[in-house]
Amino acid sequence: MASSAARGPRCRERSRRGRSGRGSAPAGRSRSRSRAREGEPRALRELLPLGDLDALDHSEEAVEATKSQSKTVRNQKTKSSPSDTSDQAPAETEAHGEPSRTSENGSVPPPKAPGKRGRKPKTEMLLLKLSRDLECPTPEPICVQKMLGSSEAAEGLETPPSGRPKRRAAKVALLYLQELAEELTSVYQPPAPTEGAQEPEPELEHIQKKRRSRRRKEEETDSDDPARDADFVPSKEVLLQAEEEEGSDAPLSEVSEPELEALRGHGVKMSSAGRSKPQCRGLAPNGFHNSIMAPVEKCSSLTCSLRDQKYSQWEFPDWIPLAHKWTCLSESEAAPYLPTEEKSPLFSIQREGIEDDGVFYRVNRFNSLQPHEERLDVSFFVGGPVWAMEWCPSPEGSAASQYVALYCHRGMEETHSVAGLHGGPALLQLWGLGTLQQEQGSADKAGLAYAIAADHGCVWDMKFCPSGAWELPTTARKHPQMSRLGLLAVAFSDGKVVLYSLPHPGALQHSKRTQVKDGSFHKYVICKVQCIAMLQVGSIQAGNASECGQCFSLSWMPSKPHHHLAAGFYDGTVAVWNLLTKSLLQCVRQPDGSLKLYPFRCFLAHDHAVRSIEWCKADSNFLVTAGSDRKIKFWDLRRLYEPINSIKRFLSTEVAWLLPYNGVTVAQDNCYASYGLCGIHYIDAGYLGFKAYFVAPRKGTVWSISGSDWLNTVAAGDITGELVAAVLPDLAINPLNVKRSSDRRFPVYKADLLPCSPAGAEGGEQALPKTRLYSEMVTKSYIRFRDTDLRSFKNFPSREPMRRMHTQEVKAELSLDRLQLESLHKVRFSPNLDSHGWLVSGGQAGIVRAHCLVGLASGVGHQLLLERRARFSSLYGDKPASPISAEHSALPAE
């Protein structure tokens, strides 16, 4: 007991020390806060002038002296004897600011409420007051008075009733930077404004008002409430606003007057990441906005660089046209193949900006009008409804004559069933358009160079080999070889795909041979030709009849060596042939020397007919198909067991896959389209996950669509007779961000069917005969072509063609109970750099027209053309003489 009694005071002392240590924790935290606050005058040292630094030094020395005295007193108390515990406890309690928990008689009093958290002890309050009294009463600088306010500048740091000084170091620093920026802008004196320039005072006044309103708001929200007295953390909005002001203030002190004008006009917009957003502002020289023309220049450069990689100078060297395989026909032999109509329907042409002369035209079969001197457009009559058409490729910079191959039905009312196979006479026509350029068209009329008579039924599609098949017309070859113009694949209604090697027209006329039995030559060169190869579905053991039905679409492999050709058939099958195969199972040589090729790959792509097929120009492993089952499917030829993506939307008629994008532009039939959604759509392949982009609305069925890689533009012809073109945006970015897509499309021309009588002309569409017979319709109506001036697009939204197009998109009416003589069936952009702005179109009336989109020509395209012509001249000598004069010399005069 004695030992325990002796240990009693010592144990109680330890417990009191532990409780006093735990109770002094809040005071310790308050001391740490006070030490943090002591750094605030040091932070302001940089803001004060040099004369005020002595006052701060004296105050700091006084604070250090008082702190050292308090430390020595505390050490002396702790070094006292341990038996003097009764005197030490009150001292510790007073020093720690906590009342004693035991009384003199040892009884424990009831616990008291703890002190308010964060309250400072008296010693630190005295030290803080002493440091304030020792500060020099010299007035604060003007910038500090502005930042701290008049009251704070006079009283120093403000202490609310809670005893905790406000932490405003970050706010003071931010306000100082803003005041410094204001002083810099006030010192800046802009140069004398030049003529036509505006002064920058409105912009500066706007910025200063913005800052004043923000400072006023901060002063109003500043209060002594401890709950609102939190550390200053700038929000995202404040940071963005500060970045905008810094971006707007910095140019005012550095940039020149033109940059200031651009800054005043558009401002400096910063993204959330702090990067400046590239924007295309202003108008291009052609009148379009620069944001519309920027993708055009980008695609021109990209197309040129990619063709250097993907295209070849010479391919298929064994497939040279031979003269003895081309037999010219006489008048009687050629008659079954010729179109029945010898004269075109009556038509007139009204050009925007040129007064209508009221002239009506009726052109003979295989004849053309003289190209317009100012607008350069060409018109010619082929004899029947046009359903297949394609440009002949030529090397870049060759400045050679341009050719278009086409097919038309023999009769205006002729129809063909898509089910089953059928043959019959057909005539493939090759038209020479002369040397077409952007700045000037051809001086000569368009003329029929020659025609090929075939017996495989009607033609649904044709494609030229993209590159490597053209050679100079002056190439010296030994007889019977002729210089080659191109390789043409033709899809016939008997299910066969026939491959022709076409000679230059001048070489054919020079070495033509014929076996004439009953008369003289036909006045036009019409030949019976032995093909190079015949492509057929099946195998060597199968019969000659195609098991897949008619062939509706073709696509030639776009990258060298162009040895693959894909075709789509009626039963949904897609077949791919290897044109250079040596396999005995895929290639059989016929007795006449031609080849019969069988596909090395077949797969069922659709449940119904494949209406369009297109190869990806950037990567030949990918293919897209559109079928009559309303589906569009993207395929990877390395894994054909399932498509990459399958989209079921509407009945597609044709697709166009432009070079720089991973999606296709689709033309559609209006039979399944929702109201207001019929027209032209861009559909992503699925990799980027973009939604469909509505390129242009159309009221009727869009029969054909074509895209130009050089111009980043698509053109489409529909049943209403309107040819519309649309400049695509940069579709590598989400097209949902594209605004005002209506500014990107424009009409090339509009064909209207009108009654012949003046009284009927006022009545409009009601006076037209409700008949499907061409003989009745052609006698009571005529076609009026209204062309748009495509040389410039300035003030385009207010011009009459644009207003008419927008009205047709909303209020157009379709008359399906009569022959649609004005409808357009085929549209094709020229793939050649020398004529990359030219567009041909044809339809039910058999009138084919060629237009030049001069306004879309860019400086990049012109520079590329000059470079390629210089390169072609260095490779082949002087540019080749155009054979158009020799070709037309052999043609009869009208």
Disulfide bonds with the S-S distance in Angstrom:
none
